[in-house]
């Protein structure tokens, strides 16, 4: 018998993709996902707790799952930038329990 689920588990239930992240409760790992600018507006939140598998999970897999849940994110697929634990990272970087993943669209502007 599994222990009761913590209160925060159901807060982002729409983001749990059982086909990709079907993990027994006692082996679930969580990361914090941060979204900025237009991405934040599309999702309606600046940060989300996200369930990942215990190994071989990448920011690209997290992004794909988010884009499946929020189709408007798809237009940023090729241009979105990624940071893992506050450092720029490739989309193929392995992530683990407790990591912070940030997605942000390209920015421009400024003055000389």
C-alpha positions as CSV (number, residue, x, y, z in Angstrom):
1,X,0.0,0.0,0.0
2,X,1.3,3.4,-0.9
3,X,1.5,6.3,1.5
4,X,-1.0,9.1,1.1
5,X,-0.1,11.7,-1.5
6,X,1.2,15.1,-0.3
7,X,-1.1,18.1,-0.7
8,X,1.0,19.7,-3.4
9,X,0.8,16.6,-5.7
10,X,-2.6,17.5,-7.2
11,X,-1.8,21.2,-7.8
12,X,-0.4,20.6,-11.3
13,X,-2.3,17.4,-12.2
14,X,-2.8,18.6,-15.8
15,X,1.0,18.6,-16.3
16,X,1.5,15.0,-15.3
17,X,1.7,13.0,-18.5
18,X,1.1,9.4,-17.5
19,X,2.3,8.1,-20.9
20,X,5.7,9.6,-20.4
21,X,6.1,9.9,-16.7
22,X,4.3,6.9,-15.3
23,X,6.3,6.3,-12.1
24,X,5.2,4.6,-8.9
25,X,4.4,7.2,-6.2
26,X,7.3,6.3,-3.9
27,X,9.8,6.8,-6.8
28,X,8.6,10.2,-8.1
29,X,11.0,13.0,-8.4
30,X,10.1,16.7,-8.7
31,X,11.8,19.7,-10.4
32,X,10.7,23.3,-10.3
33,X,10.0,24.8,-13.8
34,X,10.3,28.6,-14.2
35,X,8.7,30.3,-17.2
36,X,9.3,33.9,-18.3
37,X,7.8,36.6,-20.5
38,X,5.3,35.2,-23.1
39,X,5.7,31.6,-21.8
40,X,4.5,32.7,-18.4
41,X,1.5,34.4,-20.0
42,X,0.6,31.3,-22.0
43,X,0.8,28.9,-19.0
44,X,-0.7,31.4,-16.6
45,X,2.0,30.8,-14.0
46,X,5.6,31.8,-13.5
47,X,6.6,28.5,-11.9
48,X,5.4,24.9,-11.7
49,X,6.3,21.8,-9.8
50,X,6.9,19.1,-12.3
51,X,7.2,15.3,-11.9
52,X,10.1,13.6,-13.7
53,X,11.5,10.1,-14.0
54,X,14.5,9.3,-11.8
55,X,17.0,9.2,-14.6
56,X,17.5,10.1,-18.3
57,X,15.1,13.1,-18.2
58,X,16.1,16.2,-20.1
59,X,14.7,19.8,-20.3
60,X,13.6,18.8,-23.8
61,X,11.3,16.1,-22.4
62,X,9.8,18.6,-19.9
63,X,9.3,21.2,-22.7
64,X,7.6,18.6,-24.9
65,X,5.2,17.6,-22.1
66,X,4.4,21.3,-21.4
67,X,3.8,22.0,-25.1
68,X,1.4,19.0,-25.2
69,X,-0.5,20.5,-22.3
70,X,-0.3,24.1,-23.6
71,X,-0.2,24.0,-27.4
72,X,0.5,27.7,-27.8
73,X,4.0,27.0,-26.4
74,X,4.7,25.1,-29.7
75,X,5.6,28.3,-31.6
76,X,8.6,28.8,-29.3
77,X,9.9,25.2,-29.8
78,X,13.0,26.3,-31.8
79,X,13.8,29.5,-30.1
80,X,13.3,28.8,-26.4
81,X,16.4,29.1,-24.2
82,X,17.0,26.7,-21.2
83,X,18.8,27.1,-17.9
84,X,19.3,24.4,-15.3
85,X,20.1,25.5,-11.8
86,X,20.6,29.1,-12.9
87,X,23.2,28.2,-15.6
88,X,22.5,28.1,-19.4
89,X,22.2,24.5,-20.5
90,X,21.6,22.4,-23.6
91,X,18.2,20.8,-24.0
92,X,19.8,17.4,-23.7
93,X,21.3,18.0,-20.2
94,X,20.3,15.4,-17.7
95,X,18.2,16.7,-14.8
96,X,17.5,15.2,-11.5
97,X,15.3,15.5,-8.4
98,X,15.2,19.0,-7.0
99,X,16.7,20.8,-10.0
100,X,15.4,24.1,-11.3
101,X,14.7,24.4,-15.0
102,X,14.0,27.8,-16.6
103,X,12.5,28.3,-20.0
104,X,12.6,31.8,-21.6
105,X,12.0,33.1,-25.1
106,X,14.8,35.0,-26.9
107,X,15.1,38.6,-25.9
108,X,16.1,41.7,-27.8
109,X,16.4,45.3,-27.4
110,X,18.4,47.6,-25.2
111,X,20.5,50.6,-26.2
112,X,24.0,51.3,-27.1
